Amino acid sequence: MQIFTQLLFSGIALGMIYAVIAFGYQLTFATSDTLNFGQGDALMLGALVGLTLVNLGVNYWLMIPLVCLFGAAQGAFVERIGVRPAIKIKSEFGWIMSTIALGIIFKNVAENVWGRDDLKFPSPLPESPMHFLGANVLPMEILVVVGAVLMMLAVEIFNRKSIYGKAVVATFNDRDAAKLMGINTGLVITFSYALSSTTAAFAGVLIAPLTLTGATMGAVLGLKAFAVAIIGGLTSGMGIIVGGIILGVAETTTGFYLSTGYKDVPGLVLLLIVLAVKPAGLFGKSAIKKV
Amino acid sequence: MQTKFKLTAVALAWVASTAFAADPIKVGVAGPFTGGSSSMGVSMRDGVRLAADEINKSGGVLGRQLLLVERDDEAKNERGVQIAQELISKEKVVAAVGYINTGVALASQRFFQDAKIPVMNNVATGSVITHQFDDQPENYIFRNSAHDSIQAPMIVEEAITKRGFKKVAILADSTNYGQLGREDLEKALALKNVKAVAVEKFNIKDVDMTAQLLKAKEAGAEAVLTYGIGPELAQIANGMTKLGWKVPIVGSWTLSMANYIDNAGPGGEGARMPQTFIQEATTPKRKAFIDNYLKTFKPKNNRIDSPVSAAQGYDSVYLLAAAIKQAGSTDGPKIKAALEELKAPVDGVVTSYNKPFSKTDHDAITANIPVFGEVKGQRVVYAYADDQKKASEVRVKDANAKGALSQTKKP
């Protein structure tokens, strides 16, 4: 039982890491039906910028808002350069290539600026584990879970309560109608990209003390988060959290009970099943696309 | 008309031949200068540069300068293959040094073998590397790093015999390097009638090692034997800290990588690994090498990122240069023949190479050469005071040294 609790805790911590990244995918999908495939790289840039600030002597907690600002600028940049032209000409797939391309460019830039090695991100909390229900948890893991949930709540409340959030929802429901109602949909989409990269950058500094920080840190995480977004559903905040936890726990428990060689398999099998049975994701609303 | 043509041809030939004589000798350098293995790749490259620089300053080889053609293989097999082809057909190198990753070496060196161009593996340790072409009459693959069939028994000797652990777990990554190493570890354990209580795998870039470590812990392991590279090894040490389960780590030489030491922090202290070279000025030659390296490349905290790779990279160029000099030619088969019977000893930083290779033995390092290093105070130091005291006596190759697994070519 103690073992299982430990696996469960580690799985949840890992799953929440995936979930915060997956949340970013959801934000842009909600407004523009596009995804930022450079999400993993936005996360990496956030973590590296954060690391630089911390090394300059900025306090970890003060650094977070600065990194969020950087993330917003980076997201807006991606939207203007990569996504807007594709949306303008109503290209179905142009944004896929351009966001991937921008992601690769960011990675190369990061390799040249910060070097190619994995770096250590100093932990703002003590690194000795805490005992909880017979299992060990790192304070940082709790911070990731709490931080992720708070961030998602904040964005959800913003979307539901504020007038700007309503504009976002309206843009998602019907972009053309929203435009006719006087909503500047272009700005809303830019904003959603900025918000998406902000969450990614925030996720980056949140998880960096747990993972290693480096130019290549985004690749695997971005991909797993994408699987989480598909499993949970691209339209549901709840789904992202549940999807993340499912994938995380599946990885740690399979690793222990089956074989560590197969630990990535169940999550991906689940992905295939979800795609076959409920393509909109476990919690997603299936939309009927009118042509 | 005809004489004029002949004259021109002769003149052209003369011009061409003098131009040829002044041409530099091109040597390919392939290794991962980016990614998780980069601390080894970059240190190796810097060691190679240092040696080539020294040789060029003292007049080059055969009166020609060495020209390094460096390529980043990103630790990817397919990049390695592209680079091998480029080095051979486009750059027309006379020899290649490098390869950090066993998988990349195995995928790439067949092109050099086919082109009859010698390759000096200076870091990759997979046992099969020098035996890949055992079935062919001529083998162009050489090595001056401690291969896994030496390292695995050393690791086992340290854990089982010297420190008396009865139950050990093996944690290895899923690459060629990790899995071939795991095989060697299991073989070496079997020779001591020990079976690992847990054998676990992890992937490159894995951020969570809980499952693997819990399995080892549940099986009652008293020590963890590792075969992986720096960042993931650091995650193992970090995972141990998290689980509050601290047992000694003994593993392959990669535990000396800077990205292991830095990322594991205090949790990584005490890890032990076989090393061919430890950054200590124990002989004048080593002192000169270390001083020169620190002066030229200015690594952080005056610590070479991977001292072993730097030293072996440095030595590989001297071995090659000695062979070219002895062969009096840059012809692949002649260099190879010269390497197989080097007449003059080559004074390197790892050891003094006295007839390091023969027709059938292409490995310069034998089981008696490596010593155990330990991570202490964020550096790699001698694990045993005795080794350090005797470090100034250079350990030379002993083909009869005991301790290596017998090597058999895998199909």
Chai-1 contact restraints between the chains, C-beta under 6 A:
chainA,res_idxA,chainB,res_idxB,connection_type,confidence,min_distance_angstrom,max_distance_angstrom,comment,restraint_id
A,I3,B,L214,contact,1.0,0.0,6.0,A-B,restraint_1
A,S10,B,D208,contact,1.0,0.0,6.0,A-B,restraint_2
A,S10,B,T210,contact,1.0,0.0,6.0,A-B,restraint_3
A,L14,B,D208,contact,1.0,0.0,6.0,A-B,restraint_4
A,R116,B,T34,contact,1.0,0.0,6.0,A-B,restraint_5
A,R116,B,S38,contact,1.0,0.0,6.0,A-B,restraint_6
A,D117,B,S38,contact,1.0,0.0,6.0,A-B,restraint_7
A,D117,B,N259,contact,1.0,0.0,6.0,A-B,restraint_8
A,D118,B,P231,contact,1.0,0.0,6.0,A-B,restraint_9
A,D118,B,N259,contact,1.0,0.0,6.0,A-B,restraint_10
A,K120,B,D262,contact,1.0,0.0,6.0,A-B,restraint_11
A,K120,B,N263,contact,1.0,0.0,6.0,A-B,restraint_12
A,P129,B,K242,contact,1.0,0.0,6.0,A-B,restraint_13
A,P129,B,G244,contact,1.0,0.0,6.0,A-B,restraint_14
A,N136,B,K242,contact,1.0,0.0,6.0,A-B,restraint_15
A,N136,B,L243,contact,1.0,0.0,6.0,A-B,restraint_16
A,N136,B,G244,contact,1.0,0.0,6.0,A-B,restraint_17
A,L138,B,K242,contact,1.0,0.0,6.0,A-B,restraint_18
A,T211,B,V207,contact,1.0,0.0,6.0,A-B,restraint_19
A,L212,B,P231,contact,1.0,0.0,6.0,A-B,restraint_20
A,L212,B,N263,contact,1.0,0.0,6.0,A-B,restraint_21
A,V220,B,K205,contact,1.0,0.0,6.0,A-B,restraint_22
A,T252,B,T210,contact,1.0,0.0,6.0,A-B,restraint_23
A,T252,B,A211,contact,1.0,0.0,6.0,A-B,restraint_24
A,G255,B,A211,contact,1.0,0.0,6.0,A-B,restraint_25
A,F256,B,A211,contact,1.0,0.0,6.0,A-B,restraint_26
A,F256,B,L214,contact,1.0,0.0,6.0,A-B,restraint_27
A,F256,B,K215,contact,1.0,0.0,6.0,A-B,restraint_28
A,T260,B,E200,contact,1.0,0.0,6.0,A-B,restraint_29
A,T260,B,K201,contact,1.0,0.0,6.0,A-B,restraint_30
A,T260,B,A211,contact,1.0,0.0,6.0,A-B,restraint_31
A,T260,B,Q212,contact,1.0,0.0,6.0,A-B,restraint_32
A,G261,B,K201,contact,1.0,0.0,6.0,A-B,restraint_33
